[in-house]
C-alpha cells in the first residue's frame, strides 16, 4: 500500500496491524549525459515498489530532494542545505510519530545524503533523550539500496568494469528498466570517466566535465536493470520484514 494513494481511514486501520513504514529517500541531481536527473530518488522508489508487490508493506512518499550542492554546476540539480534537510526529516518523523508510527525505514538512493540523514537521526533521538516523559518507541533505520545483501555482488557480476562511483551503469539501468522510454544514447569520452575528490560545485564541474565519476553508464540496459531491481527487492523484503517485526540490530 502506498500512503499517497490511501485514505486516512486506511492508514488508521493499517496502524492496528503494523507500526512500520518505508520511506524512499534520494536526490534530484545530474547523472551524466545519459542518466536521469531523478535517478537517486527513482531507484529506491522503484525497488520499494517492487518489494511492495511481493509482500504487504506501507510505502511513504519519496523524500526526493536531498543534499546535492556539489552537483549545482549542472542544469536541473535541486538541493537542500544539510541544515534544511535535517529539519525537514525531523518534521517528517514527528508527523508520522504523531499518528503512531514507531519504526521508520529509510531506503536511500544518494550517498551524499548519508551524513545528513544520520545527523537528522541524532537530532531526533536527542529530542527524545532530553524529554522528561517516557517516550513512545521509535526505531529509525537507514539503508542504501546498493548495500542491500547481494546487490553489490550482482552489480559487479553484470558490470565487471566501469560501474563506477557516480552516474553508475547499475543505477542508470534501474531507471531504464522502470522508464524504458527515457533511455538515452549519448557518446561519452573517455569511455570510463576519471575518479577524484568531491568538494564544491565549481571544483566538481572542473574535474568531471560531463558529471560522471569512474563510470561507463553507456553499458546500462533494461535487462540488467530488471535483474538488479529483482535482487534488491527480494533482499529488501527480507530485511524490512525483520525490521517490521521489531528485531533491533545489535
C-alpha angles and dihedrals in degrees: 000000000000117000093218093058096041128088123239089251091056091051090048089054092045091055090061088063104033138012094199134102133178117219120193110216128186146124144269105231144127116286102188128274097313103028125099119248090231095052097117093049094039098051097061090039092053094046092046090050091053091048090050089055088058100047138005113273138139116248116200126209115287115261089218106172114066139154108313104138091135090063096054091104088075123073117255099025114135121191145178124216111248090248091053093048092049092053092045091054091047089055094045091052093044090052093051093044088053088064095047105268111148105171121052118182115194114201105200130204102180126067090203089066097059101087092044094048090050090049089051090052089051090050092050094047090047090056090053092046094054093051115103092209122080105257131226110257117276131182121178121191131187120198127171109219093227089056095056108121112280098008100099090047091053092047091052090049093051095040110029088167132031103014086124136173105284130025085016123191090238097054092044088050091053092055092045090053090055096037107029090164088065096060113130129201107208130163111237129189129227094030092224111038123231123261130225148126123314123217126137130355097260094052092044093055090047094051099038107036098183096033100252124123117202093328143121102199091171083087091067116117139173091242093054091046092053091054093049093047092050093049093045094046093050090050092046092052091057095044095045092048089056091048092047091052090060098251108154122210115240 
